[in-house]
Amino acid sequence: MKCVDAIEGTVKYILKCIHTLNMEDHLDDTDYARNAKAIIDGADRFIRDNPELIDDPQILKDVLFEYSRSLWLAGLIAGDAAQPTDNKEIGEEQQEYQTYYYDYIYHRGVYPR
């Protein structure tokens, strides 16, 4: 196993733990996105400070961002499971909006009200 694989796996595990806490405690979307960003940025700084670990640090950052967003989107579907409905998936239009919403919060820190 390469060092970068161990780093990626560890950070994904931490993101999964944060996601689980988010689901259990019903944290605000902003809190989840900002916590995910802090974790990913921390890993990115470590990788950039140790350039011998990976040739292109942006690849790892992108993979971790996509992972955090996919966890969050999956949480929306799981959260809807508590509501009585036959459809356990969010529609394509709703998923597109939720993706935009998460990206906005992740990159800007807050969503305008």
N, C-alpha and C positions, 0 to 999 in steps of 0.2 A: 504494500500500500504506500502510495506517495504521501508526502506531508500535506499537500494541498487537499487530497481526498479526506484525510483525517480532519483537517480544518473545516472543510465543507460539511462533513458529517456531523461534527460537533456543533457548528453554528445552526445547522438544520434542526438538530435535537433541541437546542436552546429555543429556537423559534417555535418549535412544536410545543414545548413546555409553556411558553408565553401564550400561545394560542389556546391551550387547554385552560389556563387560568382565565383568559379572556372569556371563554365560553362558560366557565363555572361561575365567575363573578360578574358577568355581563358588563365588562368595562366599556367605556366610551370608545367609539371607533377611533377617535383622535389618539387616545392613550395607546391603543394597540399599534396603530401605524407608526407613531413616534417611538415606541419601544422597539419595534422591529427595525426601524431605521437606525436607532442607536446601536443595536446589536450588529447590524450589517456594516455600518460605518466603522465600528470598532474592529471588526474582522478585516475590513478593507485597509485601515491604517496599519494593522499588523502586517498584512501581506505587502503593502508598499514599503514598509520599513525593513522588510526582509525579501528583497527582490530575487534572491536565489530560489525561493519557494515556487514561484510561478512566473511564466513569461508575460502573461497578459492579465493583470489583476482585475481588469474590468469584467472579464468573463465570469469570474467568481462572484463579483458583486451583482451582476445581472442574474445569475442563477439563483442566488440567495433572495434577491428581490422578487423574482417570479415565484419562488417557493413560498415566501411570506404572503404574497397576494393570493396564491392558489389556496393556501390554508384559510385565509380570511373569507374567500368566496365559498369554500366548502362549508365554513361555519354558518354562512347565511342559509344554505340549504338545510343544514342540521338544525339550525335555530327555527326554521319554518316547520320542522317536523313536529314541534310541540303544538302547532296550530292544526286543527282538524281540516285536512285537505287530502285529496287523492294525488295531487301533483307535488312531488317532492323536489322538483327542479325549479329553478328560477328561469323565467323566459329569457330569450336571447337579448331582447331590448333591455330588460332589467339587468341582466348580467353585464351588458355593455356599459350601462350607467354606473353600476356598482364598481366596475373596473376603473372607470374614469374617477369616481368618487375616492376610491382607495389611493389611486395614483396622485390625485390632487393633494390629499392629506399627507401622504408620504413625502412628497417633494416640497410642500409649502408649510406643513406643520399644523394647519387648521383649515377647516372648510368654512367659507363665508355663510353666514345665516341670513 
